[in-house]
Amino acid sequence: MKLQSINIDDFSKLVKACAGRVLLKTADGDRLIANGILSAAIGLASFFMVAQSQDVFIECERPEDQQLIEQFFAAR
């Protein structure tokens, strides 16, 4: 999916509420744990700038987290 007009603050709050890891992957194979310390340091905004030009895949460690993420994007 291409993440064009995402509210980064809302997405960040959602990811922080997830119990397991949320992994963002680009089509090039770049990976970022969205709810990890590094993500907090560099900011999700930087990642989403790249994501506007290529597909990003979101994988969740826990099925209930994946469901929350899917509902978030379905409501957009």
N, C-alpha and C positions, 0 to 999 in steps of 0.2 A: 504494500500500500504506500502511496505517496502521502506524506504528512504536510499538507499545504498550509492550512490555517488552523493550527492547533493552539489552544490556550495553554501555554507552557506551565503557568502557575497551577491551573486546575489539574493538568496531567501529573505534575510533580506531587501534588497532594494525594492524588489517587495512587501513585506508585509507592509513596511512603506508607500508605494504609495497607499495602499488600503484605501478606505474611511471608511469602517466599521471594526469591530473586526474580526480577523482571529484566530480561535480556533484550537489548535492541541490537539488531544485526542489519548491516547494509548488504546489498547485492554483491559488493566487492569482498565481503567476508569480515569487514570491520565489526567489532563487538564492543558493547558498553553495557555494564550492569547499571540499569537506570536508578536503582535504589542503593547504589554503592557509594562509598566515600569519595572515590575519584570523580564520579558524576556530580556530586555536590561541589567538589572543588572546581571543576572546569565548567560546570553548568550544562544543563540539558539544552539550553538555547543554542550553544555552539553545535551540538550534535544535530539539532533539528534544522539548522541552516544547511548542513550537508544533505539532510534527508529530503529537503525540498526538491533536489535534483535527481534523486534516485530512490528506488524502492527500499523500504525499511520493514523488517519483519520483527514482530514482538512475540517473544516466547516467555511464558511464565513457568516457574518451577511447580507451582500448585494450580490445579485446575480451577479452583474458585477465584484465584487472582486473574487467570486468563478470561474468565467469564466477566469479571468487573471491567477489564480493559476493553473487551469486545462491546460491552454495553456502553462504555464511554464513547467509543467511536461510532456506534450505531445512533447515538443521540445527537450527533453533530449535524 
